[in-house]
Amino acid sequence: MLDAMRRVGERCRGIVDVDEHVADAEIARLHDAGVRGVRINVSPVKAQSASLAAELLPRLETLASRCAEVGWHLDFLLPGWLTNELMGTLEKLTLDFSLAHMGMFLARDGVEQPGFQRLLNLLRHGNGHCWVKFTGVYRMSVAPNFEDASPMARAIIETAPDRIIWGSDYPHLSFADQVGSVQLFNLLGRWAPDEVTRRKILVDNPQQLFKFRP
């Protein structure tokens, strides 16, 4: 990734998965390369565990402090149940953070599921630090053409069009023979049929989150 970013230059940004105690010099080197965030990663299919949220807190709190010092954000990939369990912590964060796959709340459980409603409430009434990534819809939906995810995507668009970014999730690990990036990109045309909203999601919002120069 870093090699590709060097080749592309200022037009590139990256997210890294590093130890929370990584040296300051390494953070500075990564920042100069274009890195702007740290991933907190838990498999989306991980079974529910009563202790996992508490186990994550020390790493989360340390990374939040260190990222705030350099203007980075936290990038969460979590199963939906864990997103919900961490919601109280997320509500208190004072730096930007993003949630992959719409928080990974399963589409079959619908817009009214409590965790997804808490996410919408955070977007409505939070402090403006929460960003939602339209990525990996095939990880949260198994319906034909992911139709059951459409109401959730539209609810997020209606609630916070200025806090959404889109991503292909390429190379679609474990799903490469089932989906393609063009197919996934075209879903956005159904979810956000107006050009102004699509430009926010594809251009203006990532420019702000990843701190690209206008």
C-alpha positions in Angstrom: 0.0 0.0 0.0 2.7 2.4 1.0 4.6 1.7 -2.3 1.4 2.4 -4.3 0.9 5.7 -2.3 4.4 6.8 -3.1 3.8 6.2 -6.8 0.5 8.1 -6.8 1.6 10.9 -4.6 -0.6 13.6 -3.0 -3.8 12.1 -4.6 -3.5 9.1 -2.3 -4.6 8.4 1.3 -4.3 5.3 3.4 -5.5 3.6 6.5 -3.1 1.3 8.6 -3.5 -1.4 11.2 -0.7 -0.7 13.7 0.0 -1.5 17.3 -1.4 1.2 19.6 2.2 1.6 21.0 3.8 2.2 17.7 6.7 4.7 17.8 6.0 8.3 17.2 8.6 8.3 14.5 6.7 5.6 12.6 3.5 7.6 12.9 5.3 10.6 11.5 6.7 8.5 8.6 3.2 7.1 7.8 1.7 10.5 8.0 4.2 11.9 5.5 3.3 9.0 3.2 -0.4 10.0 3.2 -1.8 7.8 6.0 -4.7 9.5 7.8 -6.2 6.8 10.0 -5.9 3.6 12.0 -8.1 0.5 11.5 -9.7 -1.2 14.6 -10.5 -4.6 13.1 -12.8 -7.4 14.3 -14.0 -10.0 11.9 -17.6 -9.1 10.8 -18.6 -12.8 11.3 -17.2 -13.0 14.8 -19.6 -14.6 17.2 -21.0 -12.5 20.1 -18.8 -12.3 23.1 -19.7 -10.7 26.4 -16.1 -9.6 27.1 -14.8 -8.4 23.7 -16.0 -4.8 24.0 -14.2 -4.3 27.3 -11.1 -6.0 25.9 -11.0 -3.6 23.0 -11.3 -0.4 25.1 -7.6 0.0 26.1 -6.5 -0.2 22.4 -9.3 2.0 21.3 -8.6 4.7 24.0 -4.9 4.7 23.3 -5.3 5.0 19.6 -8.0 7.7 19.9 -5.5 9.8 21.9 -2.6 9.2 19.5 -4.7 9.8 16.4 -6.1 13.0 17.7 -2.6 14.3 18.1 -1.8 14.0 14.4 -5.3 14.7 13.0 -6.0 11.0 12.0 -9.3 9.2 12.4 -10.3 5.8 13.6 -11.7 3.3 11.1 -13.8 0.6 12.6 -14.6 -2.8 11.0 -16.8 -4.6 13.5 -19.7 -7.0 13.6 -23.0 -5.2 14.1 -23.5 -6.6 17.6 -20.1 -5.1 18.7 -20.9 -1.8 17.0 -24.0 -1.7 19.1 -22.2 -2.6 22.3 -19.5 0.1 21.7 -22.1 2.8 20.9 -21.8 4.4 24.3 -18.0 4.7 23.7 -18.4 5.9 20.2 -20.7 8.7 21.3 -18.0 10.1 23.5 -15.2 10.1 21.0 -13.8 13.6 20.2 -12.1 12.7 16.9 -13.5 11.6 13.6 -14.3 7.8 13.2 -15.8 5.8 10.4 -17.9 2.6 10.5 -17.4 0.1 7.7 -20.4 -1.7 6.0 -23.0 0.7 7.6 -21.9 -0.5 11.0 -22.3 -4.1 9.8 -25.9 -4.3 11.0 -27.5 -7.2 9.2 -30.0 -6.0 6.5 -32.4 -8.9 7.2 -33.1 -7.3 10.6 -34.2 -4.0 9.0 -34.1 -0.4 9.7 -35.9 -0.7 13.0 -33.3 -3.0 14.7 -32.1 -1.2 17.9 -28.4 -1.0 17.0 -29.1 0.6 13.6 -31.5 3.1 15.3 -28.8 4.0 17.7 -26.5 4.7 14.8 -29.1 6.9 13.2 -29.5 8.7 16.5 -25.8 9.3 16.7 -25.7 10.7 13.2 -28.7 13.0 14.1 -27.7 14.2 17.6 -24.0 13.4 17.9 -21.0 15.8 17.7 -20.4 15.3 14.0 -17.5 12.9 14.3 -19.3 9.7 13.0 -18.9 8.8 9.4 -20.6 5.8 7.7 -19.0 3.8 4.9 -21.1 2.4 2.1 -18.9 -0.6 1.7 -19.2 -4.4 1.7 -23.0 -4.5 1.3 -22.6 -8.2 0.4 -21.3 -8.8 3.9 -24.5 -7.5 5.5 -27.1 -8.7 3.0 -27.6 -12.0 1.2 -30.9 -10.9 -0.6 -31.1 -10.8 -4.4 -29.4 -7.6 -5.5 -29.1 -6.7 -1.8 -32.6 -5.2 -1.9 -33.0 -5.5 1.9 -30.0 -3.2 2.4 -31.6 -0.4 0.3 -33.9 1.0 3.1 -30.9 1.1 5.5 -28.8 3.0 3.0 -31.6 5.4 2.2 -32.2 6.0 5.9 -28.5 7.0 6.4 -28.6 9.2 3.4 -31.8 11.0 4.7 -30.2 11.4 8.1 -26.7 12.5 7.3 -25.7 12.9 3.6 -22.6 14.9 4.7 -21.3 11.9 6.8 -21.2 9.1 4.2 -18.3 7.9 2.0 -18.4 5.1 -0.6 -15.9 2.3 -1.1 -15.7 -0.7 -3.4 -14.3 -3.0 -0.7 -12.1 -4.4 -3.5 -10.8 -7.1 -3.9 -14.0 -8.5 -2.2 -12.2 -11.2 -0.2 -14.2 -14.5 -0.1 -16.8 -12.9 -2.4 -14.8 -12.3 -5.6 -16.7 -14.8 -7.6 -20.1 -13.4 -6.5 -19.8 -9.6 -6.8 -18.0 -7.0 -8.8 -17.1 -3.3 -8.1 -19.2 -2.0 -11.0 -22.2 -3.8 -9.7 -21.6 -2.4 -6.2 -21.0 1.1 -7.5 -24.3 1.1 -9.4 -26.2 0.4 -6.2 -25.3 4.0 -5.2 -27.3 5.3 -8.2 -30.4 3.6 -6.7 -29.8 4.7 -3.2 -28.9 8.3 -4.0 -30.6 9.1 -7.4 -29.8 12.8 -7.2 -26.4 14.0 -8.5 -25.8 16.5 -5.6 -26.0 13.7 -3.0 -23.8 11.4 -5.0 -21.2 14.1 -5.3 -21.2 14.6 -1.5 -20.7 10.9 -1.0 -18.0 10.4 -3.7 -16.1 13.7 -3.7 -16.9 16.3 -1.0 -17.2 14.0 2.1 -14.0 11.9 1.5 -12.2 15.2 0.7 -13.1 16.4 4.2 -12.5 13.1 6.1 -9.2 12.3 4.4 -8.0 15.9 4.4 -7.4 16.4 0.8 -6.7 19.9 -0.4 -9.6 21.4 -2.3 
